[in-house]
Amino acid sequence: MSCSELCLVSASRAAVAAWLLGASAWHLSAHAQNAEDLQRRSQDEQRRQQEREKARELNRPAPDVKLGAPAADAIRRYEQEEKPCFQISRIQLVGTGAQEFSWLASHEDGRGLLPEADPMVGRCLGVLGIQQILTRLQGALIARGYVTTRVMVEPQALQTGVLKIAVLRGCVESIVWDPQGGRRGSRWNTVPVTPGETLRLQDIEQALENYRRVPTADADIQIAPGMEPGSSVLRVRHQQGFPFRLGVTLDDSGSRSTGKLQASVTFSYDNWWTLSDMAYLAVSRAVGDREPGRRGNGGVVWHYSVPMGYWLLSSTISDGTYHQEVSGLSQTYEYSGVNRSVELKAAKVVLRDVSSKTMASVKVFRRSSNNFIDDTEVEVQRRVVAGLEWGVNHRRAGESGWSVDASLNFRHGTGALDAMRAPEERFGEGTSRMRLWSAEMSVQTPVGPRDQALKYSAQWRGQWEQRPLVPQDMFSLGSRYTVRGFDGRSTLQADRGWLLRQELSKSLSGGVQQAYLALDGGHVIQRAGRPLSGSTLVGAATGLRGQWRGVQFDMFAGMPLRKPQRFETAPYTLGFSLSAGS
């Protein structure tokens, strides 16, 4: 072979080698880009799934029963000078409830019932003064919910300066079914008081909430006198209709990449084990309005909850999937992902009075996600996160129609339940062992004259974490569930942030429909080293929600008012949601 031929062969081999290296580099680059795109799409789908589940949880029926306490006799300041009178130096409680209600004697001054305390001890009192003490003590009992406990004065010698007041403890003698009602229910887990215990109005309110939490059931409880003095019989009248319910929803909250229109079917079984328990299975999927090619998403949610007196035990299992075909230079790839989560929660009413309720809760959670290109899993994107979440919630309502609901939660990631360290931890870009604080507060109040039927509502939500988070745990803005007026095409995400949603609504058609104006805003705060193109979104919307021929609807139009310069979103957004069912 000549020298020129050798040079030609060498040049050809070099060209082939260069082409192969270039093709391999392009192939690796394409796969890296595909994997990065897959992770972003998986995070978007998981975020949308979490937002939809959050919206479903907020719309879940949760009765809040407030029974009006019986009116106490008029409580006023004691300014009379009676003759004859006796100098009272001390009040002594006697009777069956003296020890349990030892706190009651200090309420002789009308604390909490009068604008200013008006002490009676140390004064010379006659019949009217002693009667005023009884009225104040009885009012204090009623204010705390002890509606069947009584105070009385027995014949005694007052020359000693000691006023003896008998406390007759109001207790439960028995709990029975009302013969005019049904019996497809239970009492042992639903009524949080047992025979022999002191009865409070809050016990009856809690029992009614436990019964009425089932949408197809209703209940009423009457207090009847028992055989013994101070004892009461609770007569439970429970009724339930057909226990199975079927509901369907349709909205346009999805994305064009996997399906804009989202439909779901929910099958519910009320009072399954006659424990006022509730179970439902919800199946959702994309039904249309998507980009060309094979693509879509779906999900399944299973929920079960049961009350145990002042406790509520619940479990929720959700499974979400998505797939999407993307055409490459020489072949078509299928992106797909699976997101699963399991939550077990126990919540307890720890404090309850005539106008407020405080709950504490603990939750065990596990969340996993797997992403695939064709049938090959992208193992570096596998996620398994588990941990505990503690929370406290306080709800207060006023007679004029206002209400405040506030909650504080702390989520702590652990290594339990086969949890994996996040790959981002090696670079300090995220953690699966989060110590995440979150808080929410919502306010509702009527405004203006009553005949205008105007209501203002606001919801504030925020989260704080000192360490960097993985995208699934970040605070996100940009969808209809956060800042209305944005279409969800782009999002702002950061480790910390807050959101304020405000709404002014007016009832129409006798309260069946509502027209509303909304103004929402949110801000994210990123740690140093993670620069953001922008940090604030503000949007506005107007809409109409209500019911028409058995169909619940919400239609709205919105527009962004403030956004970062390169933040992609439509100049205006139209949206709807429909739901119907038994």
ZAMI-26827 format. One record per residue (C-alpha): residue in three letters; x, y negated, z negated. Coordinates in steps of 0.02 Angstrom, whole numbers. Layout:
REM ZAMI-26827
residu; X; Y; Z
ALA; X; Y; Z .
...
REM end
This chain:
REM ZAMI-26827
residu; X; Y; Z
MET; 0; 0; 0 .
SER; 67; -169; 50 .
CYS; 96; -313; -68 .
SER; -47; -412; 8 .
GLU; -166; -265; -16 .
LEU; -112; -246; -197 .
CYS; -143; -430; -226 .
LEU; -315; -416; -145 .
VAL; -363; -265; -254 .
SER; -300; -351; -411 .
ALA; -398; -507; -368 .
SER; -555; -404; -338 .
ARG; -535; -312; -503 .
ALA; -508; -476; -592 .
ALA; -665; -547; -513 .
VAL; -767; -394; -563 .
ALA; -698; -402; -739 .
ALA; -738; -585; -751 .
TRP; -914; -553; -687 .
LEU; -938; -412; -813 .
LEU; -873; -520; -955 .
GLY; -986; -662; -902 .
ALA; -1136; -547; -888 .
SER; -1099; -471; -1058 .
ALA; -1080; -643; -1135 .
TRP; -1243; -699; -1056 .
HIS; -1328; -539; -1117 .
LEU; -1265; -564; -1294 .
SER; -1312; -747; -1289 .
ALA; -1485; -705; -1226 .
HIS; -1510; -576; -1362 .
ALA; -1449; -698; -1494 .
GLN; -1567; -830; -1427 .
ASN; -1708; -703; -1422 .
ALA; -1674; -651; -1601 .
GLU; -1670; -832; -1659 .
ASP; -1831; -869; -1565 .
LEU; -1910; -711; -1637 .
GLN; -1868; -765; -1814 .
ARG; -1944; -936; -1786 .
ARG; -2103; -862; -1714 .
SER; -2114; -737; -1856 .
GLN; -2098; -877; -1983 .
ASP; -2233; -978; -1895 .
GLU; -2353; -830; -1893 .
GLN; -2318; -791; -2075 .
ARG; -2347; -973; -2123 .
ARG; -2514; -976; -2029 .
GLN; -2565; -813; -2113 .
GLN; -2526; -885; -2285 .
GLU; -2623; -1044; -2246 .
ARG; -2776; -945; -2187 .
GLU; -2770; -835; -2343 .
LYS; -2755; -991; -2451 .
ALA; -2907; -1067; -2365 .
ARG; -3003; -904; -2389 .
GLU; -2959; -903; -2574 .
LEU; -3018; -1083; -2595 .
ASN; -3183; -1042; -2511 .
ARG; -3213; -887; -2617 .
PRO; -3366; -910; -2727 .
ALA; -3322; -949; -2908 .
PRO; -3472; -998; -3015 .
ASP; -3443; -1124; -3152 .
VAL; -3583; -1107; -3280 .
LYS; -3614; -1249; -3403 .
LEU; -3761; -1224; -3520 .
GLY; -3829; -1376; -3607 .
ALA; -3807; -1360; -3794 .
PRO; -3963; -1392; -3898 .
ALA; -3976; -1573; -3949 .
ALA; -3919; -1610; -4125 .
ASP; -4012; -1728; -4238 .
ALA; -3963; -1911; -4227 .
ILE; -3793; -1942; -4304 .
ARG; -3763; -2117; -4368 .
ARG; -3660; -2211; -4495 .
TYR; -3720; -2198; -4674 .
GLU; -3750; -2372; -4742 .
GLN; -3893; -2345; -4866 .
GLU; -3879; -2372; -5051 .
GLU; -3993; -2239; -5125 .
LYS; -4062; -2226; -5299 .
PRO; -4044; -2103; -5378 .
CYS; -3877; -2045; -5309 .
PHE; -3733; -1932; -5359 .
GLN; -3548; -1964; -5341 .
ILE; -3481; -1831; -5221 .
SER; -3296; -1796; -5238 .
ARG; -3283; -1633; -5141 .
ILE; -3378; -1521; -5020 .
GLN; -3369; -1334; -5047 .
LEU; -3425; -1210; -4914 .
VAL; -3510; -1051; -4973 .
GLY; -3602; -909; -4889 .
THR; -3564; -779; -4755 .
GLY; -3471; -902; -4643 .
ALA; -3374; -1000; -4773 .
GLN; -3205; -923; -4734 .
GLU; -3225; -918; -4544 .
PHE; -3283; -1099; -4537 .
SER; -3165; -1172; -4667 .
TRP; -3124; -1312; -4544 .
LEU; -3303; -1374; -4551 .
ALA; -3294; -1467; -4717 .
SER; -3175; -1598; -4646 .
HIS; -3305; -1648; -4516 .
GLU; -3417; -1731; -4646 .
ASP; -3347; -1897; -4584 .
GLY; -3424; -1873; -4411 .
ARG; -3257; -1859; -4319 .
GLY; -3283; -1831; -4135 .
LEU; -3467; -1875; -4150 .
LEU; -3454; -2057; -4204 .
PRO; -3349; -2195; -4125 .
GLU; -3258; -2212; -4291 .
ALA; -3244; -2093; -4438 .
ASP; -3367; -2128; -4579 .
PRO; -3312; -2029; -4734 .
MET; -3450; -1973; -4851 .
VAL; -3342; -1894; -4987 .
GLY; -3305; -2017; -5126 .
ARG; -3472; -2105; -5111 .
CYS; -3632; -2100; -5211 .
LEU; -3757; -2003; -5106 .
GLY; -3942; -1972; -5118 .
VAL; -4057; -1860; -5019 .
LEU; -4031; -1956; -4856 .
GLY; -3842; -1953; -4876 .
ILE; -3838; -1766; -4905 .
GLN; -3952; -1740; -4756 .
GLN; -3832; -1844; -4650 .
ILE; -3688; -1731; -4702 .
LEU; -3787; -1578; -4646 .
THR; -3828; -1663; -4481 .
ARG; -3645; -1701; -4449 .
LEU; -3587; -1525; -4491 .
GLN; -3723; -1449; -4383 .
GLY; -3673; -1565; -4241 .
ALA; -3491; -1511; -4259 .
LEU; -3544; -1328; -4246 .
ILE; -3649; -1360; -4091 .
ALA; -3507; -1460; -4011 .
ARG; -3396; -1305; -4026 .
GLY; -3530; -1190; -3959 .
TYR; -3590; -1110; -4121 .
VAL; -3773; -1135; -4078 .
THR; -3843; -1001; -4195 .
THR; -3738; -1038; -4349 .
ARG; -3830; -1144; -4478 .
VAL; -3785; -1251; -4628 .
MET; -3901; -1283; -4775 .
VAL; -3902; -1346; -4953 .
GLU; -3966; -1235; -5092 .
PRO; -4029; -1297; -5261 .
GLN; -3879; -1347; -5367 .
ALA; -3819; -1467; -5501 .
LEU; -3728; -1614; -5423 .
GLN; -3667; -1690; -5586 .
THR; -3501; -1598; -5560 .
GLY; -3469; -1700; -5402 .
VAL; -3456; -1542; -5295 .
LEU; -3580; -1524; -5152 .
LYS; -3600; -1341; -5106 .
ILE; -3655; -1310; -4926 .
ALA; -3702; -1135; -4870 .
VAL; -3644; -1080; -4696 .
LEU; -3753; -945; -4620 .
ARG; -3647; -863; -4486 .
GLY; -3738; -835; -4321 .
CYS; -3689; -663; -4260 .
VAL; -3740; -543; -4122 .
GLU; -3852; -403; -4182 .
SER; -3867; -313; -4015 .
ILE; -3856; -335; -3826 .
VAL; -4000; -260; -3729 .
TRP; -4069; -259; -3552 .
ASP; -4225; -359; -3518 .
PRO; -4358; -235; -3459 .
GLN; -4410; -355; -3321 .
GLY; -4238; -350; -3239 .
GLY; -4132; -218; -3155 .
ARG; -3997; -114; -3235 .
ARG; -3867; -100; -3096 .
GLY; -3738; -183; -3204 .
SER; -3638; -163; -3362 .
ARG; -3624; -253; -3527 .
TRP; -3465; -187; -3606 .
ASN; -3347; -274; -3485 .
THR; -3456; -421; -3431 .
VAL; -3518; -492; -3596 .
PRO; -3363; -549; -3694 .
VAL; -3443; -529; -3866 .
THR; -3492; -371; -3958 .
PRO; -3621; -336; -4094 .
GLY; -3563; -402; -4262 .
GLU; -3459; -545; -4190 .
THR; -3499; -729; -4209 .
LEU; -3595; -796; -4060 .
ARG; -3536; -948; -3963 .
LEU; -3620; -1032; -3816 .
GLN; -3458; -1009; -3720 .
ASP; -3479; -820; -3734 .
ILE; -3645; -831; -3643 .
GLU; -3573; -949; -3512 .
GLN; -3431; -828; -3479 .
ALA; -3550; -681; -3467 .
LEU; -3658; -774; -3341 .
GLU; -3505; -818; -3238 .
ASN; -3452; -636; -3238 .
TYR; -3623; -580; -3179 .
ARG; -3648; -719; -3052 .
ARG; -3476; -706; -2974 .
VAL; -3553; -569; -2867 .
PRO; -3643; -665; -2726 .
THR; -3787; -541; -2713 .
ALA; -3822; -537; -2901 .
ASP; -3901; -655; -3025 .
ALA; -3923; -648; -3212 .
ASP; -3997; -739; -3359 .
ILE; -3969; -715; -3545 .
GLN; -4095; -759; -3678 .
ILE; -4058; -774; -3864 .
ALA; -4193; -693; -3970 .
PRO; -4196; -687; -4161 .
GLY; -4131; -527; -4240 .
MET; -4190; -429; -4389 .
GLU; -4067; -506; -4512 .
PRO; -4052; -692; -4554 .
GLY; -3930; -777; -4434 .
SER; -3923; -629; -4315 .
SER; -3973; -637; -4131 .
VAL; -4018; -515; -3994 .
LEU; -3949; -554; -3820 .
ARG; -4073; -503; -3685 .
VAL; -3987; -485; -3516 .
ARG; -4095; -498; -3362 .
HIS; -3992; -440; -3213 .
GLN; -4049; -428; -3033 .
GLN; -3957; -383; -2875 .
GLY; -4004; -375; -2693 .
PHE; -3928; -268; -2557 .
PRO; -3746; -246; -2612 .
PHE; -3666; -244; -2439 .
ARG; -3623; -403; -2345 .
LEU; -3552; -433; -2172 .
GLY; -3477; -599; -2120 .
VAL; -3396; -661; -1960 .
THR; -3291; -816; -1930 .
LEU; -3219; -900; -1776 .
ASP; -3099; -1046; -1771 .
ASP; -2960; -1120; -1665 .
SER; -2823; -1123; -1797 .
GLY; -2702; -1009; -1704 .
SER; -2560; -1050; -1584 .
ARG; -2558; -1042; -1395 .
SER; -2411; -921; -1400 .
THR; -2511; -782; -1482 .
GLY; -2691; -843; -1473 .
LYS; -2777; -1008; -1513 .
LEU; -2947; -932; -1554 .
GLN; -2949; -828; -1713 .
ALA; -3094; -716; -1761 .
SER; -3121; -615; -1918 .
VAL; -3248; -492; -1984 .
THR; -3268; -469; -2172 .
PHE; -3358; -322; -2251 .
SER; -3398; -343; -2436 .
TYR; -3463; -223; -2566 .
ASP; -3532; -312; -2719 .
ASN; -3542; -230; -2890 .
TRP; -3462; -72; -2822 .
TRP; -3439; 15; -2989 .
THR; -3579; -84; -3074 .
LEU; -3445; -185; -3164 .
SER; -3483; -352; -3080 .
ASP; -3334; -308; -2972 .
MET; -3308; -371; -2797 .
ALA; -3219; -291; -2650 .
TYR; -3197; -345; -2471 .
LEU; -3102; -295; -2315 .
ALA; -3065; -433; -2188 .
VAL; -3000; -395; -2014 .
SER; -2941; -536; -1902 .
ARG; -2865; -553; -1729 .
ALA; -2837; -673; -1586 .
VAL; -2980; -668; -1460 .
GLY; -2929; -788; -1322 .
ASP; -2858; -954; -1265 .
ARG; -2677; -903; -1255 .
GLU; -2532; -911; -1134 .
PRO; -2521; -781; -993 .
GLY; -2454; -608; -1030 .
ARG; -2480; -479; -1166 .
ARG; -2484; -569; -1331 .
GLY; -2589; -582; -1487 .
ASN; -2596; -568; -1675 .
GLY; -2702; -483; -1806 .
GLY; -2720; -455; -1990 .
VAL; -2804; -352; -2124 .
VAL; -2840; -411; -2301 .
TRP; -2905; -299; -2441 .
HIS; -2961; -378; -2604 .
TYR; -3034; -307; -2764 .
SER; -3071; -396; -2928 .
VAL; -3161; -352; -3088 .
PRO; -3197; -453; -3247 .
MET; -3154; -391; -3420 .
GLY; -3232; -513; -3542 .
TYR; -3127; -670; -3533 .
TRP; -3005; -581; -3416 .
LEU; -3011; -565; -3226 .
LEU; -2906; -430; -3145 .
SER; -2877; -437; -2957 .
SER; -2773; -359; -2820 .
THR; -2746; -419; -2642 .
ILE; -2657; -326; -2502 .
SER; -2630; -409; -2333 .
ASP; -2550; -347; -2173 .
GLY; -2518; -462; -2026 .
THR; -2448; -420; -1854 .
TYR; -2409; -513; -1695 .
HIS; -2335; -472; -1524 .
GLN; -2284; -575; -1375 .
GLU; -2205; -538; -1206 .
VAL; -2068; -654; -1147 .
SER; -1992; -641; -973 .
GLY; -1802; -641; -963 .
LEU; -1688; -656; -811 .
SER; -1695; -472; -766 .
GLN; -1824; -395; -883 .
THR; -1971; -430; -997 .
TYR; -1949; -424; -1186 .
GLU; -2084; -395; -1315 .
TYR; -2068; -491; -1476 .
SER; -2166; -419; -1621 .
GLY; -2172; -432; -1808 .
VAL; -2256; -360; -1962 .
ASN; -2287; -458; -2122 .
ARG; -2352; -372; -2278 .
SER; -2391; -437; -2452 .
VAL; -2459; -362; -2612 .
GLU; -2520; -461; -2763 .
LEU; -2582; -400; -2932 .
LYS; -2650; -537; -3044 .
ALA; -2720; -550; -3219 .
ALA; -2802; -713; -3275 .
LYS; -2881; -755; -3442 .
VAL; -2988; -898; -3505 .
VAL; -2888; -954; -3656 .
LEU; -2988; -1109; -3700 .
ARG; -3166; -1157; -3662 .
ASP; -3282; -1292; -3726 .
VAL; -3438; -1380; -3667 .
SER; -3347; -1481; -3532 .
SER; -3183; -1394; -3491 .
LYS; -3100; -1227; -3462 .
THR; -2916; -1178; -3468 .
MET; -2848; -1018; -3391 .
ALA; -2678; -935; -3397 .
SER; -2622; -806; -3270 .
VAL; -2480; -692; -3222 .
LYS; -2454; -616; -3051 .
VAL; -2340; -482; -2980 .
PHE; -2302; -505; -2796 .
ARG; -2207; -418; -2658 .
ARG; -2186; -486; -2482 .
SER; -2098; -405; -2335 .
SER; -2071; -445; -2151 .
ASN; -1995; -348; -2007 .
ASN; -1960; -415; -1832 .
PHE; -1932; -318; -1672 .
ILE; -1869; -346; -1495 .
ASP; -1951; -209; -1393 .
ASP; -1943; -60; -1512 .
THR; -1781; -110; -1596 .
GLU; -1789; -193; -1765 .
VAL; -1684; -349; -1793 .
GLU; -1616; -288; -1958 .
VAL; -1533; -451; -2008 .
GLN; -1707; -529; -2011 .
ARG; -1783; -399; -2126 .
ARG; -1854; -478; -2283 .
VAL; -1916; -402; -2446 .
VAL; -1954; -524; -2587 .
ALA; -2034; -482; -2754 .
GLY; -2058; -563; -2921 .
LEU; -2176; -638; -3049 .
GLU; -2281; -795; -3052 .
TRP; -2350; -877; -3207 .
GLY; -2485; -1008; -3199 .
VAL; -2602; -1116; -3301 .
ASN; -2760; -1200; -3237 .
HIS; -2869; -1331; -3320 .
ARG; -3040; -1383; -3259 .
ARG; -3146; -1524; -3331 .
ALA; -3314; -1591; -3275 .
GLY; -3417; -1741; -3327 .
GLU; -3604; -1769; -3339 .
SER; -3599; -1900; -3200 .
GLY; -3541; -1770; -3072 .
TRP; -3353; -1794; -3075 .
SER; -3231; -1650; -3095 .
VAL; -3043; -1627; -3110 .
ASP; -2950; -1466; -3074 .
ALA; -2763; -1454; -3110 .
SER; -2641; -1308; -3104 .
LEU; -2457; -1279; -3133 .
ASN; -2365; -1122; -3073 .
PHE; -2190; -1052; -3089 .
ARG; -2132; -918; -2966 .
HIS; -1976; -817; -3005 .
GLY; -1901; -695; -2881 .
THR; -1824; -536; -2950 .
GLY; -1739; -380; -2887 .
ALA; -1887; -269; -2931 .
LEU; -1993; -168; -2808 .
ASP; -1847; -138; -2688 .
ALA; -1823; -324; -2658 .
MET; -1677; -370; -2546 .
ARG; -1555; -512; -2554 .
ALA; -1589; -639; -2418 .
PRO; -1452; -647; -2284 .
GLU; -1451; -837; -2306 .
GLU; -1380; -814; -2481 .
ARG; -1208; -773; -2411 .
PHE; -1199; -948; -2337 .
GLY; -1292; -1041; -2473 .
GLU; -1438; -1073; -2355 .
GLY; -1577; -986; -2451 .
THR; -1620; -869; -2593 .
SER; -1739; -726; -2629 .
ARG; -1721; -760; -2816 .
MET; -1817; -922; -2812 .
ARG; -1866; -1019; -2968 .
LEU; -2003; -1118; -2886 .
TRP; -2118; -1241; -2974 .
SER; -2281; -1290; -2890 .
ALA; -2427; -1397; -2945 .
GLU; -2599; -1443; -2882 .
MET; -2731; -1567; -2934 .
SER; -2901; -1600; -2858 .
VAL; -3028; -1734; -2902 .
GLN; -3209; -1752; -2849 .
THR; -3322; -1895; -2898 .
PRO; -3479; -1980; -2832 .
VAL; -3455; -2160; -2778 .
GLY; -3575; -2303; -2754 .
PRO; -3762; -2299; -2786 .
ARG; -3842; -2129; -2806 .
ASP; -3958; -2151; -2658 .
GLN; -3808; -2166; -2540 .
ALA; -3749; -1988; -2582 .
LEU; -3565; -2032; -2560 .
LYS; -3428; -1924; -2633 .
TYR; -3240; -1951; -2642 .
SER; -3123; -1803; -2657 .
ALA; -2934; -1793; -2663 .
GLN; -2812; -1649; -2673 .
TRP; -2629; -1667; -2718 .
ARG; -2507; -1524; -2698 .
GLY; -2320; -1516; -2721 .
GLN; -2174; -1400; -2753 .
TRP; -1998; -1416; -2822 .
GLU; -1847; -1301; -2815 .
GLN; -1670; -1350; -2856 .
ARG; -1590; -1216; -2747 .
PRO; -1611; -1193; -2559 .
LEU; -1759; -1086; -2504 .
VAL; -1788; -969; -2358 .
PRO; -1911; -1037; -2228 .
GLN; -2055; -929; -2291 .
ASP; -2050; -1017; -2461 .
MET; -2021; -1194; -2400 .
PHE; -2150; -1332; -2414 .
SER; -2226; -1355; -2242 .
LEU; -2324; -1497; -2160 .
GLY; -2406; -1508; -1990 .
SER; -2563; -1400; -1982 .
ARG; -2749; -1431; -2011 .
TYR; -2730; -1352; -2182 .
THR; -2600; -1482; -2234 .
VAL; -2611; -1648; -2139 .
ARG; -2765; -1661; -2032 .
GLY; -2736; -1744; -1863 .
PHE; -2590; -1629; -1817 .
ASP; -2608; -1473; -1711 .
GLY; -2478; -1361; -1794 .
ARG; -2365; -1358; -1640 .
SER; -2222; -1425; -1746 .
THR; -2193; -1427; -1932 .
LEU; -2088; -1517; -2060 .
GLN; -2011; -1397; -2186 .
ALA; -1904; -1426; -2339 .
ASP; -1868; -1355; -2510 .
ARG; -1970; -1491; -2597 .
GLY; -2119; -1593; -2547 .
TRP; -2291; -1657; -2586 .
LEU; -2456; -1678; -2497 .
LEU; -2610; -1786; -2527 .
ARG; -2776; -1749; -2440 .
GLN; -2916; -1876; -2462 .
GLU; -3095; -1870; -2404 .
LEU; -3249; -1980; -2412 .
SER; -3409; -1886; -2370 .
LYS; -3593; -1928; -2357 .
SER; -3733; -1802; -2372 .
LEU; -3855; -1791; -2227 .
SER; -4018; -1698; -2198 .
GLY; -4053; -1678; -2381 .
GLY; -3879; -1616; -2423 .
VAL; -3874; -1478; -2292 .
GLN; -3742; -1569; -2191 .
GLN; -3598; -1686; -2229 .
ALA; -3511; -1816; -2123 .
TYR; -3335; -1855; -2182 .
LEU; -3183; -1964; -2154 .
ALA; -3013; -1896; -2201 .
LEU; -2844; -1977; -2229 .
ASP; -2699; -1859; -2266 .
GLY; -2515; -1885; -2294 .
GLY; -2365; -1782; -2344 .
HIS; -2180; -1800; -2375 .
VAL; -2040; -1671; -2381 .
ILE; -1875; -1691; -2473 .
GLN; -1725; -1594; -2412 .
ARG; -1566; -1566; -2507 .
ALA; -1399; -1637; -2450 .
GLY; -1322; -1543; -2305 .
ARG; -1488; -1504; -2224 .
PRO; -1531; -1662; -2126 .
LEU; -1707; -1686; -2062 .
SER; -1764; -1780; -1908 .
GLY; -1903; -1854; -2013 .
SER; -1989; -1827; -2179 .
THR; -2165; -1902; -2176 .
LEU; -2328; -1861; -2089 .
VAL; -2489; -1960; -2100 .
GLY; -2648; -1913; -2008 .
ALA; -2833; -1953; -2004 .
ALA; -2988; -1856; -1955 .
THR; -3175; -1871; -1949 .
GLY; -3297; -1728; -1943 .
LEU; -3462; -1648; -1982 .
ARG; -3487; -1492; -2086 .
GLY; -3641; -1402; -2146 .
GLN; -3764; -1266; -2104 .
TRP; -3879; -1241; -1956 .
ARG; -3990; -1088; -1933 .
GLY; -3885; -982; -2048 .
VAL; -3718; -1034; -1971 .
GLN; -3591; -1131; -2073 .
PHE; -3492; -1250; -1964 .
ASP; -3354; -1379; -1974 .
MET; -3311; -1485; -1822 .
PHE; -3181; -1622; -1827 .
ALA; -3073; -1738; -1724 .
GLY; -2908; -1806; -1787 .
MET; -2755; -1901; -1737 .
PRO; -2580; -1928; -1806 .
LEU; -2545; -2098; -1881 .
ARG; -2363; -2077; -1928 .
LYS; -2234; -1947; -1878 .
PRO; -2048; -1929; -1838 .
GLN; -1996; -1988; -1666 .
ARG; -1964; -1815; -1591 .
PHE; -2103; -1725; -1683 .
GLU; -2210; -1636; -1551 .
THR; -2398; -1647; -1572 .
ALA; -2548; -1694; -1467 .
PRO; -2607; -1876; -1468 .
TYR; -2773; -1814; -1538 .
THR; -2836; -1648; -1606 .
LEU; -3006; -1566; -1594 .
GLY; -3050; -1418; -1702 .
PHE; -3192; -1311; -1764 .
SER; -3235; -1165; -1876 .
LEU; -3393; -1061; -1878 .
SER; -3450; -930; -2002 .
ALA; -3606; -828; -2023 .
GLY; -3659; -680; -2124 .
SER; -3762; -613; -2265 .
REM end
